[in-house]
């Protein structure tokens, strides 16, 4: 009996040693298995903080409300308003996840974005049971990058410092 317990304990320890770290556990299973092509990237010739402000402005212009992230984290997450789905009684929402990385020279920022479609078939019977899928072939990526570029072009030039 003692040997069975020790063998079972060792088997569990070996099985669990292959598990992801807590940091990786925050990702959903779907995100881990989705192809990396789902994330689109674009490089802008501005520092990270300036690009983050432009991302926020572009997301606001496109109708997204910020739900998470900040300039210090180099992340921005937002969702659109809830709309009607394809079927009666269903709901649809679009999510936006943006990551910003400054290049080594510090003069450029790489913006990676992923749009997701959040569908809830029947909110009356199963509240909170929505499915989220990455939107791969959508013009939203190009529209978003164009809005960020316009926001960067619209920002006022730096004023000279007077002494």
PALUM-553478 format. One line per 8 residues: number of its first residue (from 1); their letters; for each residue x, y, z of N, C-alpha, C. Coordinates in Angstrom, 1 decimal. Layout:
BEGIN
NUM) A) X:Y:Z:X:Y:Z:X:Y:Z; ...
END
This chain:
BEGIN
1) XXXXXXXX) 0.8:-1.2:0.0:0.0:0.0:0.0:0.9:1.3:0.0; 1.9:1.2:0.8:2.8:2.4:0.9:3.5:2.6:-0.4; 3.9:1.6:-1.1:4.6:1.7:-2.4:3.6:2.3:-3.5; 2.4:1.9:-3.4:1.4:2.4:-4.3:1.2:3.9:-4.2; 1.2:4.4:-2.9:1.0:5.8:-2.7:2.2:6.6:-3.1; 3.4:6.1:-2.9:4.6:6.7:-3.3:4.7:6.8:-4.9; 4.3:5.7:-5.5:4.3:5.6:-7.0:3.3:6.6:-7.5; 2.2:6.7:-6.9:1.1:7.6:-7.4:1.6:9.0:-7.2
9) XXXXXXXX) 2.2:9.3:-6.1:2.8:10.7:-5.9:3.8:11.0:-6.9; 4.7:10.1:-7.2:5.8:10.4:-8.2:5.2:10.6:-9.5; 4.2:9.8:-9.9:3.6:9.9:-11.2:2.9:11.3:-11.3; 2.2:11.7:-10.3:1.6:13.1:-10.3:2.7:14.2:-10.4; 3.8:14.0:-9.7:4.8:15.0:-9.7:5.4:15.1:-11.1; 5.7:14.0:-11.8:6.2:14.0:-13.1:5.2:14.6:-14.1; 3.9:14.3:-13.9:2.9:14.8:-14.8:2.8:16.3:-14.7; 2.8:16.8:-13.5:2.7:18.2:-13.2:3.9:19.0:-13.5
17) XXXXXXXX) 5.1:18.4:-13.6:6.3:19.1:-13.9:6.3:19.7:-15.3; 5.5:19.2:-16.2:5.5:19.8:-17.5:4.5:20.9:-17.7; 3.8:21.3:-16.6:2.8:22.3:-16.7:3.4:23.7:-16.9; 2.7:24.6:-17.5:3.2:26.0:-17.7:3.3:26.7:-16.4; 4.1:27.8:-16.4:4.2:28.6:-15.3:3.0:29.4:-15.1; 2.9:30.1:-13.9:1.7:30.9:-13.6:1.6:32.0:-14.6; 2.7:32.5:-15.1:2.7:33.6:-16.0:2.0:33.2:-17.3; 2.3:32.0:-17.8:1.7:31.4:-19.0:0.2:31.0:-18.8
25) XXXXXXXX) -0.1:30.7:-17.6:-1.5:30.3:-17.3:-2.5:31.3:-17.5; -2.1:32.6:-17.6:-3.1:33.7:-17.8:-3.6:33.7:-19.2; -2.9:33.0:-20.2:-3.3:33.0:-21.5:-4.4:31.9:-21.6; -5.4:32.1:-22.4:-6.4:31.1:-22.6:-5.9:30.0:-23.5; -6.5:28.9:-23.4:-6.1:27.7:-24.2:-6.2:28.1:-25.7; -7.3:28.8:-26.1:-7.5:29.2:-27.5:-6.3:30.0:-28.0; -5.8:31.0:-27.2:-4.7:31.8:-27.6:-3.4:31.0:-27.8; -3.2:30.0:-27.1:-2.0:29.2:-27.2:-2.0:28.4:-28.5
33) XXXXXXXX) -3.2:28.0:-29.0:-3.2:27.2:-30.2:-3.5:27.9:-31.5; -3.8:29.2:-31.4:-4.1:30.0:-32.5:-2.8:30.3:-33.3; -2.9:30.4:-34.6:-1.7:30.7:-35.3:-1.2:32.1:-35.1; 0.1:32.3:-35.1:0.6:33.6:-34.8:0.3:34.7:-35.9; -0.2:34.2:-37.1:-0.5:35.2:-38.1:-1.7:36.0:-37.7; -2.4:35.6:-36.7:-3.6:36.4:-36.2:-3.2:37.8:-35.7; -2.0:37.9:-35.3:-1.5:39.2:-34.8:-0.8:40.0:-35.9; -1.3:41.2:-36.2:-0.7:42.0:-37.2:0.2:43.1:-36.5
41) XXXXXXXX) 1.3:43.4:-37.2:2.2:44.4:-36.6:2.6:45.5:-37.6; 2.9:46.7:-37.0:3.3:47.8:-37.8:4.3:48.6:-37.0; 5.3:49.2:-37.7:6.3:50.0:-37.0:6.0:51.5:-37.3; 6.1:52.2:-36.2:5.9:53.7:-36.3:7.2:54.4:-35.9; 7.5:55.5:-36.5:8.7:56.2:-36.3:8.5:57.3:-35.2; 8.1:56.8:-34.0:7.9:57.7:-32.8:8.2:56.9:-31.6; 8.6:57.6:-30.5:8.8:56.9:-29.2:7.5:56.2:-28.7; 7.7:55.2:-27.8:6.6:54.4:-27.4:5.5:55.2:-26.7
49) XXXXXXXX) 5.8:56.1:-25.9:4.8:56.9:-25.2:3.9:57.7:-26.1; 4.5:58.3:-27.1:3.8:59.0:-28.1:2.9:58.1:-28.9; 3.4:56.9:-29.3:2.6:56.0:-30.1:1.4:55.4:-29.2; 1.7:55.2:-27.9:0.6:54.8:-27.0:-0.5:55.8:-27.0; -0.2:57.0:-26.9:-1.3:58.1:-26.9:-2.0:58.0:-28.2; -1.3:57.8:-29.3:-2.0:57.7:-30.6:-2.9:56.5:-30.7; -2.4:55.4:-30.1:-3.2:54.1:-30.1:-4.5:54.4:-29.3; -4.4:55.1:-28.2:-5.6:55.4:-27.4:-6.6:56.2:-28.1
57) XXXXXXXX) -6.1:57.2:-28.8:-6.9:58.1:-29.6:-7.6:57.4:-30.8; -6.8:56.5:-31.4:-7.3:55.8:-32.6:-8.4:54.8:-32.1; -8.2:54.1:-31.0:-9.2:53.2:-30.4:-10.5:54.0:-30.1; -10.3:55.1:-29.5:-11.5:55.9:-29.1:-12.2:56.4:-30.3; -11.5:56.8:-31.4:-12.1:57.2:-32.6:-12.9:56.1:-33.2; -12.4:54.9:-33.1:-13.1:53.7:-33.7:-14.2:53.2:-32.8; -14.4:53.7:-31.7:-15.5:53.3:-30.8:-15.2:52.3:-29.8; -13.9:52.1:-29.4:-13.5:51.1:-28.4:-13.3:51.8:-27.1
65) XXXXXXXX) -13.8:51.1:-26.0:-13.6:51.6:-24.6:-12.5:50.8:-24.0; -11.5:51.5:-23.4:-10.4:50.9:-22.8:-10.8:50.1:-21.6; -10.4:48.8:-21.5:-10.7:47.9:-20.4:-9.5:47.6:-19.5; -8.3:47.7:-20.1:-7.1:47.3:-19.4:-5.9:47.9:-20.1; -4.8:48.0:-19.4:-3.5:48.4:-20.0:-3.1:49.8:-19.6; -1.9:50.2:-20.0:-1.5:51.5:-19.8:-0.1:51.7:-20.5; 0.3:53.0:-20.5:1.6:53.3:-21.2:2.8:52.6:-20.6; 2.8:52.5:-19.3:3.9:51.8:-18.6:4.0:50.4:-18.9
73) XXXXXXXX) 2.9:49.7:-19.1:2.9:48.3:-19.5:3.1:48.1:-21.0; 2.9:49.1:-21.8:3.0:49.0:-23.2:1.9:48.1:-23.8; 0.7:48.2:-23.1:-0.5:47.4:-23.5:-1.7:48.3:-23.5; -2.6:47.9:-24.4:-3.9:48.6:-24.5:-4.9:47.5:-24.9; -6.0:47.4:-24.1:-7.1:46.5:-24.4:-8.4:47.2:-24.3; -9.2:46.9:-25.3:-10.5:47.6:-25.3:-11.6:46.8:-26.0; -12.8:47.2:-25.8:-14.0:46.5:-26.4:-14.9:47.5:-27.1; -15.6:47.1:-28.1:-16.6:47.9:-28.7:-17.9:47.8:-27.9
81) XXXXXXXX) -18.9:48.6:-28.3:-20.2:48.5:-27.7:-20.8:47.1:-28.1; -21.8:46.7:-27.3:-22.5:45.4:-27.6:-23.5:45.7:-28.6; -23.5:44.9:-29.7:-24.5:45.0:-30.7:-25.2:43.7:-30.9; -26.2:43.7:-31.8:-27.0:42.5:-32.1:-26.1:41.6:-32.9; -26.3:40.3:-32.6:-25.6:39.2:-33.4:-26.4:38.9:-34.6; -26.0:37.8:-35.3:-26.7:37.4:-36.5:-28.1:36.8:-36.3; -28.2:36.1:-35.1:-29.5:35.5:-34.8:-30.2:36.3:-33.8; -31.5:36.2:-33.7:-32.3:36.9:-32.8:-31.9:36.5:-31.4
89) XXXXXXXX) -31.7:37.5:-30.5:-31.4:37.2:-29.1:-29.9:37.0:-28.9; -29.1:37.1:-29.9:-27.6:37.0:-29.7:-27.0:38.3:-29.7; -25.8:38.4:-29.1:-25.0:39.6:-29.0:-23.6:39.5:-29.6; -23.1:40.6:-30.0:-21.8:40.6:-30.7:-21.0:41.8:-30.2; -19.7:41.6:-29.9:-18.8:42.6:-29.5:-17.4:42.4:-30.1; -16.7:43.4:-30.3:-15.3:43.2:-30.9:-14.3:43.7:-29.8; -13.3:42.8:-29.6:-12.3:43.2:-28.7:-11.0:43.6:-29.4; -10.2:44.4:-28.8:-8.9:44.9:-29.3:-7.8:44.7:-28.3
97) XXXXXXXX) -6.7:44.0:-28.7:-5.6:43.9:-27.8:-4.3:44.4:-28.5; -3.7:45.3:-27.9:-2.5:46.0:-28.6:-1.3:45.9:-27.6; -0.2:45.5:-28.2:1.1:45.5:-27.5:2.1:46.5:-28.2; 2.8:47.2:-27.4:3.8:48.2:-28.0:5.2:47.8:-27.5; 6.1:47.8:-28.4:7.5:47.5:-28.1:8.4:48.5:-28.7; 9.3:49.1:-28.0:10.2:50.1:-28.5:11.4:49.4:-29.1; 11.8:49.9:-30.3:13.0:49.2:-30.9:14.3:49.6:-30.1; 15.4:48.9:-30.4:16.6:49.1:-29.6:17.1:50.6:-29.7
105) XXXXXXXX) 16.9:51.2:-30.9:17.4:52.6:-31.0:16.5:53.6:-30.3; 15.3:53.2:-29.9:14.4:54.1:-29.2:13.6:55.0:-30.0; 13.9:55.1:-31.3:13.2:56.0:-32.2:12.0:55.5:-32.8; 11.8:54.1:-32.8:10.6:53.5:-33.4:9.9:52.6:-32.4; 8.6:52.4:-32.7:7.8:51.5:-31.9:7.1:50.6:-32.7; 7.1:49.3:-32.4:6.4:48.2:-33.1:5.0:48.0:-32.3; 4.0:48.2:-33.1:2.6:48.0:-32.5:2.1:46.7:-33.1; 1.7:45.8:-32.2:1.1:44.5:-32.5:-0.3:44.5:-32.1
113) XXXXXXXX) -1.3:44.2:-33.0:-2.7:44.2:-32.6:-3.4:42.9:-33.0; -4.4:42.6:-32.2:-5.3:41.4:-32.5:-6.7:41.8:-32.2; -7.6:41.6:-33.2:-9.0:41.9:-33.0:-9.7:40.5:-32.8; -10.6:40.5:-31.8:-11.4:39.3:-31.5:-12.9:39.6:-31.6; -13.6:38.6:-32.0:-15.1:38.7:-32.1:-15.6:37.9:-30.9; -16.5:38.6:-30.1:-17.0:38.0:-28.9:-18.5:37.8:-29.2; -19.0:36.5:-29.2:-20.3:36.2:-29.6:-21.0:35.5:-28.4; -22.2:35.9:-28.1:-23.0:35.3:-27.1:-24.4:34.9:-27.7
121) XXXXXXXX) -24.6:33.6:-27.9:-25.7:33.1:-28.7:-27.1:33.4:-28.0; -27.2:33.1:-26.8:-28.5:33.3:-26.1:-28.2:33.8:-24.7; -28.1:35.1:-24.5:-27.8:35.7:-23.2:-28.8:35.4:-22.1; -30.0:35.0:-22.5:-31.0:34.7:-21.4:-30.8:33.4:-20.8; -30.4:32.4:-21.5:-30.3:31.1:-20.9:-28.9:30.8:-20.3; -27.8:31.4:-20.9:-26.5:31.1:-20.3:-25.7:32.4:-20.3; -26.0:33.2:-19.3:-25.3:34.5:-19.2:-23.8:34.3:-18.9; -23.0:35.1:-19.6:-21.6:35.1:-19.5:-20.9:33.9:-20.2
129) XXXXXXXX) -21.6:33.2:-21.1:-21.1:32.1:-21.8:-20.8:32.5:-23.2; -20.0:33.4:-23.5:-19.6:33.9:-24.8:-18.4:33.2:-25.3; -18.3:33.2:-26.7:-17.1:32.6:-27.3:-16.3:33.8:-27.9; -15.0:33.7:-27.9:-14.1:34.7:-28.4:-13.2:34.1:-29.4; -13.3:34.6:-30.7:-12.4:34.1:-31.7:-11.7:35.3:-32.4; -10.4:35.0:-32.8:-9.6:36.0:-33.4:-10.1:36.2:-34.8; -10.2:37.5:-35.2:-10.6:37.9:-36.5:-9.3:38.0:-37.4; -9.2:37.2:-38.3:-8.0:37.1:-39.1:-8.0:38.0:-40.4
137) XXXXXXXX) -9.1:37.8:-41.2:-9.2:38.5:-42.4:-10.2:39.6:-42.3; -9.8:40.7:-41.7:-10.8:41.8:-41.5:-10.0:43.1:-41.9; -10.7:44.1:-42.4:-10.1:45.4:-42.7:-9.8:46.2:-41.5; -10.3:45.8:-40.3:-10.1:46.5:-39.1:-8.6:46.8:-38.8; -7.8:45.8:-39.1:-6.3:46.0:-38.9:-5.8:47.3:-39.6; -6.1:47.3:-40.9:-5.6:48.4:-41.7:-6.2:49.8:-41.3; -7.5:49.7:-40.9:-8.2:50.9:-40.5:-7.5:51.4:-39.2; -7.3:50.5:-38.3:-6.6:50.8:-37.0:-5.3:51.5:-37.2
145) XXXXXXXX) -4.4:50.8:-38.0:-3.1:51.4:-38.3:-3.1:52.7:-39.0; -4.1:52.9:-39.8:-4.3:54.2:-40.5:-4.7:55.3:-39.5; -5.6:54.9:-38.6:-6.0:55.9:-37.5:-4.9:56.2:-36.6; -4.0:55.3:-36.3:-2.8:55.6:-35.4:-1.9:56.5:-36.2; -1.7:56.3:-37.4:-0.8:57.1:-38.2:-1.4:58.6:-38.3; -2.7:58.7:-38.5:-3.3:60.0:-38.5:-3.2:60.7:-37.2; -3.4:59.9:-36.1:-3.2:60.5:-34.7:-1.8:61.0:-34.5; -0.8:60.3:-35.0:0.6:60.7:-34.9:0.8:61.9:-35.7
153) XXXXXXXX) 0.2:62.0:-36.9:0.4:63.2:-37.7:-0.3:64.4:-37.2; -1.4:64.2:-36.5:-2.2:65.3:-36.0:-1.7:65.9:-34.7; -0.7:65.3:-34.0:-0.3:65.8:-32.8:0.5:67.1:-33.0; 0.4:68.0:-32.1:1.1:69.3:-32.2:2.6:69.1:-32.1; 3.3:70.0:-32.9:4.8:69.9:-32.8:5.2:70.4:-31.4; 6.4:69.9:-31.0:6.9:70.3:-29.7:7.2:71.8:-29.7; 6.8:72.5:-28.6:7.1:73.9:-28.5:8.5:74.1:-28.0; 9.2:75.1:-28.5:10.6:75.3:-28.0:10.5:75.8:-26.5
161) XXX) 11.5:75.4:-25.8:11.6:75.8:-24.4:12.2:77.2:-24.3; 11.5:78.1:-23.6:12.1:79.5:-23.5:12.6:79.6:-22.1; 13.7:80.3:-22.0:14.4:80.5:-20.7:14.2:81.9:-20.3
END
